[in-house]
Amino acid sequence: MMRTILRSAFFFIPQPVRQWMRAFVPNGIHHNIARGLAPSSPPIQVSKPAVSKPPKAQKPPEPPREATAKQLFDAAWYLTRYPDAPADHEEAYRDYLAAGMKSGRFPSPWYENVKFPARARIPQEHAYRVTASPILCRVPVTRYLAPYQIKNILHRRFDTFDQYFHLAVVTPDLLGSDLWENDLRIIACMDSAKRRLAAEYSAKSPDTLISIIMPTRNRPDVIGDAIVSVIMQSYQEWELVIVDDASEEPATEAIVRQFDDKRIKYVRLDQRAGISAARNAGIEHSSGRVLAYLDDDDQWDPDHLLILFNQLRSHGARAAYSAYAVWDRFDPESRLGAGFKAIRFAPFNRSFLENTNYISLVAFMHERELLAEVGRFDPSLTRHVDWDLFLRMAEVTRPIAVPCILGHSFQGRATGGVSDCTDEERYLVDFRSKMAERSDWSQPFATADGAEHLATSLGRRARKVRRERLSVLPTESIQIVIPNYESRDELEMCLRSIAEHTPPPYEILIVDNGSSEETYTDLLKLPLSFDNVRVIREEANSGFSFAVNRGLNEVLSKHEKVLILNNDTLVTPDWLDELRYVLFKHNDAGMAVPRQVLPANSKASRYQMPGASIRFECDINLSAHHNNILNLDFDVEDGLVELSYAPLFCGLFRPETLEALGGLDSGNGAHYRSDWVLCDGIRRLLGQRIIYTPHSKIYHLQGVATRKRKSSGDGFLSQRSARPQAS
């Protein structure tokens, strides 16, 4: 009967809607709605008069994109500016490419914005590298990116720069190869900010020497553009150290010698040493208090040094990076990339940097003294040496992010070079191993699919810095509430990690949410292995929110801070003290949340963090899916971020906050809805803040098989047999 009703209802769907279903619903499904629900007997055939329909007009193919160089060429202006050029516009363009460019002629009036620094001495044979370059001639960025605009309409991802800025935290390539009007507005804002800062800083005296390190090998055809982009810097107090990693031909040195500038040093290595050793040799031969880096196939904006250095100085920072353009190869006619890939930029997010490298040396600058603390480039690494350096520096300082496009990376422009790219998979394994070695705690585990993973703490240097801050915390007891349903192994693993990494006093209340008798019997054994653990039981599985509220009813009368924690979690050193620190420092914080780290290849990482690599573990508490970032700069000193929402896998609360809200709303739906209601109540009703700290790291395992810990020969010890030492 139901099949008959549904089948009949389908044929009452208006024809336009049915046409939409045929166009957008996967092939065959709209027919199955009728056929799949029909009885097994043949359907009644209803004859209809034949209606002839005109054939659908085929959408014409999009015309090929006109060459960027031609779109930047203003034929009418060119003929006025250079009257000896051929009168025909096409002929004038070909004349410019054949002879005008190399003779130093400009292709359009925008190129006349060029400013030659007072100390710039560019040989005539290299002058066209400036006069034909939109980058060095200061052509507005949207002018030379206009060919990549696909629509004049707006998309819905972001409307304002603030919205873009918050999304970019987890999506560095948000401004991708196909540009909409919204994207060009953001790029225009970046360019406008760059011009304003350059005008402000140009009045300052260049009183600090900046050393620029440029490694090269067998690339005489490309290095000229990189050198010219250094000479054209508006900040002129620099030295360029070019390190030739044993090129096999003398042409590289010959090109460098053409630039008669005493600020340029040429250092040749007798034997090939690799990218790290080459850069380290350049550092050894440099003398500046500040260091910057430029590869031989990349270029800088003319105000790169001026803006990054003064941003360092004005913010009292030790390292800084900017946005940069990523190009595909190089087009000698437009002096840009053969194709545009992205404007890459992300505000600083330490946990995301551990997953994906969104910083580039082409857009990076730092104090020389930092190298004395964290070391130079690691010669044992063949690839990702810059990423490795960024992470080590981020353990001791927070780099500032400058949303101006100050660098241009031309990927695939030249072959060979100093780097070796033959075995990317092995190089990634080596790089991740180095990350793990810098932590002082690790624990192997396997997810339900059998995949092997390694949980790690923050790095040693980072923990040392943080312990000085945590030393101000008072001693206080914390009530930990863990709801549980049919979990034994995961829960025991969670408890063991708490016992190992949490100095007392604390108490753990496990609220069993109607598990089987067998599971509940096993849970009753846990207080025999762990101190300060007790178990209470809900007779029926009433849901996460009910279980949490039952636990809150048990502990709130003690008037102590309460931590709500999932049972499938693995905590790491200093996890709880870092959460306590947030509430200690900020009286208006009602909820403190940690990193929520998912193991590699977790499906949730795909939509929570679209810019992340799911090949590696991923923190998803700053989420594009939830769009939950309110204030990235809430507490720059400690790197704390204010959120609008955080999922309740782990959160530390003041008791008065939970009492004022009456716990979780268990009557309005599933637990993921009560999370939102709770967060809304904290912010809107109580006027308190939800604060994320990147220094507390907790793995959300979502189903694991426990493994013996490799970093300790004794494995896990029960809390009774070995009290955790205060860390």
Secondary structure, DSSP 4 states (H G I P E B T S, - for coil): -HHHHHHHHHTTS-HHHHHHHHHHSPTTHHHHHHHTTS-SSPPPP--------PPPPPPPPPPPPPPHHHHT--HHHHHHH-TTS-SSHHHHHHHIIIIITTTT--SSGGGGG----TT----GGGTHHHHT-TTTTT--HHHHHGGGB--SS--SS-SSHHHHHHHHTT-TT-B-SSB-HHHHHHHHHHHHHHHHHHHHHTTS---S-EEEEEEESS-TTTHHHHHHHHHT-S---EEEEEEE---SSTHHHHHHHHS--TTEEEEE-SS---HHHHHHHHHHT---SEEEE--TT-EE-TTHHHHHHHHHHHHT-SEEEEEEEEEES-BTTTTB-SEEEEEE-----HHHHHH-----GGGEEEETHHHHHH-S--TT-SS-HHHHHHHHHHTT--PEEEEEEEEEEEETSSS-SS---S-HHHHHHHHHHHHHHTBS-EEEEEETT--EEEEE--BHHHHHHHHHHHTTPPP--EEEEEEESS-SHHHHHHHHHHHHH-PSSEEEEEEEES--HHHHHHHTTHHHHSTTEEEEEESS---HHHHHHHHHHHHGGG---EEEE-SSEEE-TTHHHHHHHHHHH-TTEEEEEEEEEEPTT-THHHHH-TTS-TTS-EE-SS-TTTT-EEEEEEETTTTEEEES---TTEEEE-HHHHHHHTS---SSSSHHHHHHHHHHIIIIIT--EEEEEEEEEEEE-SSEE----TT-TT----TTTSPPPP-
